């Protein structure tokens, strides 16, 4: 059974950094693209970043470009979201999700991701 578990959330000051991890189990990890999403109270869930199954292709939402990076380790079945220069508007619950792909460089559309983890809360506040 496909399972994703997020970790690394917490309280961080504006301008600070936080690293989130997504750990996978129960499926052939290297055949899936992995995405990070977030949802703030009263707002819809939005795509933040995703990485192709090989790790060679990445995509970022405009509001995190230049601040966030995403990487994966297929041997450890983990995906890391490194968040720098955090802003108060980055406060949200962050989720990872998976999308099967046939090619190792392909980046799915945000709506193609599923099998959500339980989420980890990130709060950016002074």
C-alpha positions, 0 to 999 in steps of 0.5 A, spaced: 500 500 500 502 506 497 504 510 503 507 517 504 509 520 511 511 528 511 516 530 517 520 536 519 515 542 520 515 547 525 515 554 527 520 558 524 522 566 524 521 570 517 527 569 513 529 563 516 529 556 513 526 549 514 527 542 511 521 538 510 522 530 508 517 525 505 518 518 506 515 513 502 513 506 502 509 500 499 510 502 492 516 502 487 518 509 488 523 510 482 516 510 478 513 516 481 514 523 481 513 526 487 510 533 489 509 538 495 503 541 496 500 546 501 494 548 504 493 554 509 486 555 513 481 558 509 484 557 502 485 551 497 490 546 496 496 549 492 502 545 488 509 548 491 514 544 487 515 537 484 520 532 482 520 527 476 522 520 478 529 520 476 530 527 480 532 530 473 526 535 472 523 539 477 518 544 477 516 550 482 510 555 483 512 562 482 511 564 489 517 559 491 521 560 485 528 562 488 527 560 495 525 553 495 529 547 492 526 540 491 531 533 491 530 526 492 534 520 494 531 514 490 535 509 494 532 512 501 525 513 498 525 520 500 524 527 497 526 533 501 523 540 500 528 545 502 525 552 504 529 558 505 527 565 506 520 563 509 515 568 509 509 569 513 504 567 507 508 560 507 504 558 513 500 552 511 500 545 512 505 541 507 503 535 504 507 530 499 503 526 494 505 521 488 504 521 481 506 515 477 510 516 470 512 512 464 518 516 463 524 519 468 524 526 466 516 527 466 513 532 471 505 531 472 500 536 472 498 538 479 492 535 479 495 528 477 498 527 484 494 523 489 496 518 495 496 524 500 500 524 506 498 526 513 501 533 512 506 537 517 505 544 519 509 550 518 508 556 521 512 562 519 512 567 525 516 572 529 
